[in-house]
């Protein structure tokens, strides 16, 4: 099973490259070519670990859901920003290469303010096409909560799997779990009930991309040598993507 992470890149972390390299493809939209995996932002690596890190650097303590899945990285960010056209090109590359790399799931922990309906939104359109081609698309609700109608694009699209975040309050008792204030809330501005599901998104320990922008700017969030903490629906999204991979593994005939 292959999960495409459309983000700032993927650092070749030991939890993804040992005992065998599971980053089987990497496309840099900025350079418009396939290159060796890297992540100068740090966000994409953390997301990749949420989906598929195997915990080899922590004796299995910090492990993603689909820890045997393959990954394809698609770098669409340069610094902290990107253009919608870059994301669209990254999604199109995944569609064009879905058979080559066996891409079955696409995770996008990115978005922006929803201005126009999903049927007219260019990013929503290309993601619907990806889904029509058999790729399950998982997107973040965004971090603009806690008011209603704060789900961001492309999370507004009724055909995509939109993910909000939960906070477990660092306890094993699920009765105190809630949705943190940052998590985008529905309904959307256009009347659709979103998000579709929620997953852990608070104080999530996942993979550290050494010397990335996040790593340099937030050293206080490092956890040992190989991990770091982040918050957001960005983390919840690849966790659900990993769950989708497990579903496909259990039910190979399931459709997107």
Secondary structure, DSSP 8 states (H G I E B T S, - for coil): -EEEEEESB----HHHHSSS--EEEEEETTTTEE----BSSSHHHHHHHHHH---TTTTTSS--TTTT-EEEEEE--BTTB--HHHHHHHHHHHHHTHHHHTEEEEEE---B---S-GGG-HHHHHHHHHHHTT-EEEEE--S--SSSS---BTTT-TTSEEEEEEB-TTSS-GGG-B--TTS--SS-TTS----SEEEE-SSEEEE--TTSHHHHH-GGGEETTTEEEE-SHHHHHHHHHHHHHHHHHH-TT---
